[in-house]
Amino acid sequence: MLFNSIDFLLFFPIVTLLCFAIPPKVRNLFLLGCSLYFYMCWKAKYILLIGFSIVVTYLGGLLIEYFSQKKKPFLEKSVFWATIGSNLLILFVFKYYNFFAENLAAISGDRILLPLFQFALPVGISFYTFQALGYVIDVSRKTIKAEKNPFTYALFISFYPQLVAGPIERSSNLLAQIKQRTSFNYENMRSGLLLMGWGMFQKVVIADRLALFVDSIYNQYTAVDGAYLLLATLLFAIQIYCDFASYSNIARGAARVMGYRLMLNFNTPYFSKSFAEYWSRWHISLSTWFQDYIFEPLAWKLKDHRWAAGFSIFVVFFISGFWHGASWTFVIWGLLHAFLRIAEILTKKPKKKLYKKLKINTKSKQFQYLQMVFVFLCVCFTYIFFRADSLSQALSIVRSIFTDTHITSLFQQSFFTFGLDVKDFVVAVVALAVLWCGDLLVYRKVDIYGWITAQKRPIRWVIYWLLIFSVVIFGVYGPSYDSAPFIYFQF
């Protein structure tokens, strides 16, 4: 079930109304049933996988805590690694097995050493696996106590708004809220619905519209000028941002209406002035997960080595690339970000000396704007490998952009034959202007929601209806009002 589908348009209000209508004692059971149904709408049989993850990590958490209290470190560590390993094994089999089998065959001269299996990638498996593993690690670190109620824990893993594509929640946040009783709150409803509306605008008005042009260009990358590939790559950066941020905003909005606060997942990433800042603003739930559970423990163990930070960064981004997909294009995307981040660290002092020698005011707005543009363009370059279907396609696109780009080709009449007609182009330009203004205000810490709610009722309702009409009238829908899937569903 997609957030941008008619099914969800019926599912969400019915579930929310019943959630507040039924007794609080059975509310979690009701939400658990609805969340499992929500997931089963894709492929019912894959409920066994998330069920396996829930049961194993729930029991693992209890046993880890029990053996810790009994001062039995060997059994405690054994259960910990068995719990982690079994979940990673399921993730490997369903997401990475064929990739390794195909590469093993290629290395051995196309000899089939391992059989290939044909099954669809379970939706959201990377997200709920990492959420469950985070819980187990927290219990092992004794930062939280193991959850005794199996239904409460099951709801924490399968909570439907963030089940499929995050945010990857922490037990200290969402699990703690699930254990509390929520009640209807008008401000939660208003702010949640407004956040959902903005998410829908990002998805169907911007992301799905830009996808028409981006897909058209990338699908015929050998037949178009490098200028089109360059523009498509720049627009893909906006597309994936709006697509993924829209899911997070709708998820956060839906949860807020029901009284739950999910973590912020995107915070104006394209206004970043450094790659470190970019990763503190992009996919925050995943980047902080890697920071807390991989980077810091690894860097701590290697603290006596000069290359500890660099190696830890390399490992994190290598894993991040594989987390996104079983393809060398994703691995290279991750390694490119590792290179950019490490290079940023290594050149920090030399650049500081150079700026001082050249008397460059690094605090000036002009300099900061140049930093933002540089970071954005570098991120866009990495997206070529993220978006391409193969490594050869990515390299061909890079070659074309740097050797066969004629900007004048963009001003020919044929421009409007690549997915966007004149009307779609105008709508896209206006929508991007709205997006830029909105993100700029957020970046400058303007409370947009507070400003809207402070207006008089007629002005507020004009804003609400403009948002609704924009989504309904200017949204991109299929011939039968088909809803386009979110990009991160494939991860």
N, C-alpha and C positions, 0 to 999 in steps of 0.2 A: 504494500500500500504506500503510495507516494504522497508526500505532503501537498503537492500541487495537483491532486486528483479529486474528482467528485466524491469518490469513496471516503477520502479523509474529510472532506467538507461535511459529510454526514456523521462519520465516526467520531470526530473530535467533540462537537457539541453534545452528542448523546452521551458519550463517556463522561464528559465533564459534568453535565447536569446530574447524572446518576451518581457520580462520585460524591457530590455534595448532598444528595438526597438520601443515600443509604447511611446506616449507623456507622460511626467512625471505627468501631471495633472490626468491621469486616471490609473497610475501605481498601486496605492493602491487598487483601485477597482478591477483591474485585479488580483493582488496577493490575494485579499480576495476571489474572485471566485475560484482561483486555490487551495487555502487553504481549502475551504469548500468542493471542489471536492475531494481533497486528503483525507479528513476525511471520506467522504461518501463512499469511496472505501471499507471500512470495513462493515459498516451497515448504509445504507442511512437514515433509520428512526431515528437514534440517533442524526442526525443533529438538531433535535428538542430540544434535551437536551442542547447542547452547544449554540443553538440559544436562549433558555430560559435564560441561564446564562448570555449571552451577553446583552440581553435586560434589564433584571432585574438589573444587576450591573451598566449598563450605565445610566439608569434612576435613580437608587439609588444614584449614584455619583452626578448627577445634582441636585437632591432634597436635598441631604445632604449639598451641597455647598450653595444652595439657602436659606435653613432654617438657616444655619449658618450666612449668611450675613444679614438675617432679624432678627437675635437675637431671634430665637425661638428654644431653646435647647431641649425642650420636643419633638417637631416634628422632630428635627434633629436626636435625639437618637432613636426615634421610627422608622424612615426610615432606619437608620443604622442597627438596630437589625432585622428589617423585611427583609432587603436585605441579611444580613449574614445568617439568619435563613432559608430563602427560598432556598438558594443555598446548605446549609448543609442538608436540608431536602431531596432534590433531590439526593444528594450523599448518604445519609442514605438509602433511598428507594432502590436504584439500587445496592448498594454495601454491605450494612450491615443489611438490613431488615431480610433476611432469616437466617442470623447468630443469630440474637437476637430471632427470632421466634423459631428456633431449640433449642436454649439453654433454652428458657422459657418452651418449651415442656418437656425438660429433667428434669428441676427443678420440674415441676408439675407432674412427674410420667408418662411421655410420653403421656400426654393429649394434644391434638392439640388445643391450645388457639388462635393461629393466623394462618391464611392460608399461605401457601408457594407459592411463585410465581416463575415461570421458565422463566428467561430471561438472555441473555448474558450480562456480565459486559461491559458497554460502554468503549471503549478504551480511555485511557487518561483522564478519568473523574476526577481523583484525582489531576492531574497536572493542567488542565485548571481551575478547581474550586479554587484551592489555588492561582493561578495567579490572578483570578478575585477578590477573597477576599482580596488579598494584595492590589489591586488597591483601593478597597472601603475603606480599613483601612487607606491608604495613604491620600485619599481625606478627610476622617474624621479627620485625624491628621493635615491636612492643609500643608502637606509636598509637595503636588502637587495640581494643580487645576484640576477640573473635565474636562474631554475631551468633547468638544462640538460636534465634528464631529462623528456621529455614525459609519461611515464606517472605520474611522481611529481606533476607539476603537475596533471595531469588528475584524480588522486585528491584533491588538495587542493581543487579546485573542486567535485567531485561526491561527496565523502565522505558516505555515505548517512545517518548519524544527523542531521546538521545541514543536509542539502542543501535540504530543502523549506521549512523555516521557521526556520532559524538554530539557534544564534547565528551571526551574520555574522562569521566568523573572520578573523583577521589572518594574513598569511603568516609573520610573525615567531613566531607561536605554533604553529598547526596544521601548516604546511608544514615547519617545523623538526622537529616530532615525527614526521611521516611519513617523513622522511629517516633517522630513527633506527630501529633494530631493537627491537621490543617483545617482551616475553616474558610468560608467564602470571604473574599475581600474585594471590594469594588475597585480599589486602586490597582491591585494585582491583575484584575480582569482587564481594566482599561489599558494599562501599560503592556500587558502580555499580548492583547489583541493588536495593539499598535505595532509592537515588535514583529508579530507574525505578518502583519500587512506589509511592513517594510521588507521583510524577508521574501515575501511573494513578489514584490516589485523587483527586487534584485534578481530573482530567479527567472520569472516569465517575461519580464519587460526587457531586462538587460542581458542576462547570461544566455538565455535561449535564443534571443535575437542575434547576438554576436556569434553564437555557435553556427548559424546559417552561413555566415561569411567564412569563419575559420575552417569549418569542415569542408566547405567547397574548395578553398585554396589548398588545404593540406591533402585532400583527396586527389588533386591533380598537380602536385608539387613540381613535376618535371615539365609541365606545359605552361607555367606562368612565370612572369618576370620576378626577379628577386625582391622588387619593391612590394609586390603583393604578399610574398612570404614574410617579409619584414613586418608589414602592417598586420598580417594575420597573427604573427607571433605576439606583437604588442597587444592586440585585442584579445588573444587567448589568455594573457595575464589578467586582464580585466574579467574575462568570462569565468575563469576558474575561481577567481576571488569572489565574484558575485554568486557563483553557483554554490560554493562551499559555505561562504558566510551566510547565504540565504538559508541553508539547511540549519545551521547553528542558531540563527535568529528565530526561525520558526520553532525549533525545538525549545529554545529558551523561553519563547513567548508562550507556547502551549503549556510548558511546565509551570510558568509563572501564574497563568490563569488558575491552575489547580493548587497554587500555593507553594511551589517548589522553586528554588533559585539555582539554576545551573550556571557553571562558570562561564565567563566571557572567553570566547574562542578566537576572535579576531578584533584587533584594535588598530585600525587604519594602517596596515602594514606598508603600503606604498608611500607613506610619508617618512619612512625610516631613513636615517642619515648614515647608518652603518649596517653591516650584515648581522652583527650581534643584536642590534635593535630590531632588525627585521624579524629575526627568529624569536624575539620576545613579544612580537605583535602578530605573527602568523601562526595559525593552528596551535594556539597557546597550550591547549590541553595535552597535545602530543609532545611539543617541545619541552614543556615542563616535566612530562613523564620521563622522557629521555634524560633530562637534566638530573632528576631526583634518583632514578633507579639504575641508570647506566653510567652517565658521565661522572657524577660526583664519586660514586663508589670506586670506579676504575681509576680516576685521577688520584684519589686518596691512596689507593694501593701502590700507585706508581709515583708517589709524591717525591721520592728521592731522585728521580730521573729528570733531566732537563727537558726531555721531550714528552713528559707525562700529559700535559694539556693538549699538545698537538696530536698525539696518538689517540687520546680519548675523544677528541673532536672527530678524528678520522673514523674511529669505530662507530660513534653515534650516527654520523651521516651515512656511513655504509649500511648500517642496519636500517636507518630511516628510508634509504632508497629501496631496500628489499621489502620493507613494511608496505610501501606504496604499491609494489607489484613485482611479480616474478618475471622480470625482464631486465636485460642489460641496460636498456635505456633508462630505467629508473635508478639502477645502480650508479650509472654515470652522472645522472642528475644529482644524486646525493653526494657523490665524490666531488663534483664541481662546487657544490656549496661548502664542502669541507675545505677545498683548496682556497676559496674566497675568504672563509673565516680564518684559516691559518695564516694566509697572506696578510690579512688585516692585522692580526696580532703581531706578526714579525715586522711589519712596516710601520707600526705605530710610532716608535721613537724616531726612526729616520724621517718620517713625514713631519713630525713635530719640529725637528731641527730645521728641515727644509722650509717649512712655512715661516718659521721665525727668521731665518736668513733672508727669505724673500719678502719679509714684512707683510705677510698675508694675514688679514684679520679673519681668523677661523670662526669668530662669533657673529660675523656679518650675515645678514639674511641671504645675500647673493651667494656666499660660499655654501651656506646650508642648503640652498636650493640646488646648487650643483651637486652636492653630496647625494641628495635625494634622487636626482636624475641618474647619477652614476649607479647607485644601488639598484634602482628600478631597471635600468637597461641590462645590468649584469644578471638580475633575476630573470628577466625576459629571455636572455640568451640560454640560461639553463632550462627554461621551459620548452625549448626546441626539442630537447631529448625527452622531456616529460610527455609532450604531446605526440611525438612521432611514433609510428607503429613499429618501427625497426631502427636499428642502429644505422643501417645503410641509408634509410630515408632521412634520418636526422643529419648525417654528414652531408648528404646531397643538398639539403636545405641550407645548412651553414655555408657550404661552398657557393651556392647560388646567391645568397644574401650578400656575401663579401666580394663576389666577382661579377655578378650579373644583375645589378640593381640600377634601374632607371626610374627615378622618381616621377618623371613626366608621364609614365604609363598609367599612373593612378588617376590622372585627370582626363582620361579618355572615356568615351561613352560606354565602353565594355566593362567599366567598373561596376555598373549596376546589373551585370549578368552573373555575378558570383554570390547568389543567395540573398542579397539585399537590393530591393528596388528603391526608388527615390523616397517613397513614403517611409519605408523601414529605416532608411539611412537617416532621415530627419528625426524620427522617433528615437533612434539610437543616440544621436548627437545630444538631443534634449535630455534623455535619460542619463547619459554619462555626465552631463553638466549637473544634474540633480545629485547624482552619486558623489561627484567631486565636492560640491558645496556641502553636502551632508557630512562627508568624511573630514573635510577641512574644519567644520565646526566642532566635530567630536575631537579632532586632533588638538584644537585650541581649547578643549575642555569646556565647551559650551553645552549646557544641559538642554538638549533639544526637547526632550520629553517634558521637562519642567516648563520650558517656554510655551509649548503647545497647551499644556493643561492650565497655564496661567491666563490664557486668552479667554475672552467671553465665549459663551456657548455657541453662537452662530459661527464665529471664526473657527472654533474647534471642529464643528461639524462640516464646515467647508473643507478643512484639511482632511478629515476622515473620508469624505465622499470623493475628494480628488484622488486619494490613494486607492480607494476601491475601484473607481472608474478607470484609473490608469491600468490596474491589473486586469480588469475585465475587458476593456476595449483595446488596449495596446499590448496585452500579453500575447505571446506566441504559442499557438496551440495547433495540434495536428488536425487532419481532416475530420476526425470524429471527436474533436476536443481531447485528443490523446495527450497525456502528460509526459514530458521528457524526463527521463531519470536523472538523478543527480550524479555528477562525475565521480564523487568519492564513494558511490555505491560499489564500484568495482574493486575497492580496496578492503 
